Amino acid sequence: QVQLVESGGGSVQPGGSLRLSCAASRVITNFITMGWYRQPPGKQRELVATLTSGGDTNYADSVKGRFTISRGNTMNTFYLQMNSLKPEDTAVYYCHINDLGVYHYWGRGTQVTVPS
């Protein structure tokens, strides 16, 4: 079993930036994707960004040009750099790893709040 722990959430004014981190309890060498999802208040969880093992990225239209997903040098950490934050970015953010297409690991989430 793999544990994922998110960090870096908080409250920031519109236009500000935050960097979320996700640390896995071990290196996953055969992952399909690493990704970030979010669940806004009263809404369903939605995709924010994914990164494949080959380095391809995919972003929700609402965050393109503002958010960047990346992988750390330690191979068990990845990040979400969020710039130009908007009130509609307020949500609980979850990191996720798809391991071999069979195992799906989720973190417990970190709150990001951008007041209007």
C-alpha positions in Angstrom: 0.0 0.0 0.0 1.1 3.5 -0.8 0.3 6.6 1.3 0.1 10.0 -0.3 0.3 13.2 1.7 -0.5 16.6 0.3 0.8 19.8 1.7 1.0 23.5 0.8 -2.7 24.5 0.9 -3.9 27.6 2.5 -5.7 30.8 2.0 -4.5 33.3 -0.6 -5.9 36.5 -2.1 -7.0 36.5 -5.7 -4.1 36.7 -8.1 -1.8 35.0 -5.6 0.1 31.8 -5.9 0.4 28.5 -4.0 2.5 25.4 -4.5 1.0 22.1 -3.5 3.2 19.1 -2.9 2.4 15.4 -2.8 4.7 13.0 -1.2 4.4 9.2 -1.7 5.5 6.8 0.9 7.7 5.0 -1.7 8.8 5.5 -5.2 6.3 4.1 -7.7 8.3 3.0 -10.8 5.5 1.9 -13.0 3.0 4.6 -12.6 0.7 5.5 -15.5 -0.2 9.0 -14.3 0.4 11.3 -11.3 -2.3 13.9 -10.9 -4.2 16.5 -9.0 -8.0 16.7 -8.6 -10.1 19.1 -6.7 -13.5 19.1 -5.1 -15.1 22.6 -4.8 -17.7 23.1 -2.1 -21.0 21.3 -3.0 -19.6 19.9 -6.2 -18.1 16.7 -7.5 -14.4 15.9 -7.6 -12.8 17.1 -10.9 -9.6 16.7 -12.8 -7.1 19.5 -12.5 -3.9 18.2 -14.0 -2.1 14.9 -14.8 1.4 14.0 -15.7 2.2 10.7 -17.5 5.4 8.6 -16.9 6.4 9.8 -20.4 6.2 13.4 -19.3 3.0 14.4 -21.1 0.7 16.8 -19.2 -3.0 17.4 -19.3 -4.9 20.3 -17.7 -8.5 21.2 -17.2 -9.4 24.1 -19.4 -10.2 26.3 -16.3 -6.5 26.1 -15.1 -4.6 26.1 -18.4 -1.9 28.7 -18.4 -2.1 29.2 -14.7 -1.3 25.8 -13.1 1.7 23.6 -13.7 2.2 20.0 -12.7 5.7 18.7 -12.2 7.6 15.9 -10.7 10.4 16.2 -8.1 13.9 15.0 -8.3 13.3 12.5 -5.5 10.9 10.5 -7.8 8.3 10.1 -5.1 7.2 13.7 -4.9 5.2 15.8 -7.4 3.8 19.3 -7.3 1.1 21.7 -8.5 2.2 25.3 -9.0 -0.9 27.5 -9.0 -0.6 31.0 -10.1 -3.2 33.8 -10.7 -5.6 32.1 -8.3 -9.3 32.9 -8.5 -12.1 32.4 -6.1 -13.4 29.6 -8.2 -10.2 27.7 -7.5 -11.4 27.3 -3.9 -11.6 23.5 -3.2 -10.0 20.6 -1.5 -7.2 19.4 -3.6 -6.3 15.7 -3.8 -3.2 14.1 -5.3 -3.6 10.8 -7.1 -1.3 8.1 -8.6 -2.5 5.5 -11.1 -0.1 2.6 -10.5 0.0 0.1 -13.4 -3.6 1.0 -14.2 -4.6 -1.3 -11.4 -4.0 0.5 -8.1 -5.3 4.0 -7.4 -3.8 5.9 -4.6 -5.3 9.1 -3.1 -4.2 11.6 -0.6 -6.5 12.9 2.1 -6.6 16.4 0.5 -5.5 19.9 1.3 -7.8 22.9 1.4 -7.1 25.9 -0.9 -9.2 29.0 -0.3 -9.3 32.1 -2.5 -11.8 34.6 -1.0 -13.9 36.7 -3.3 
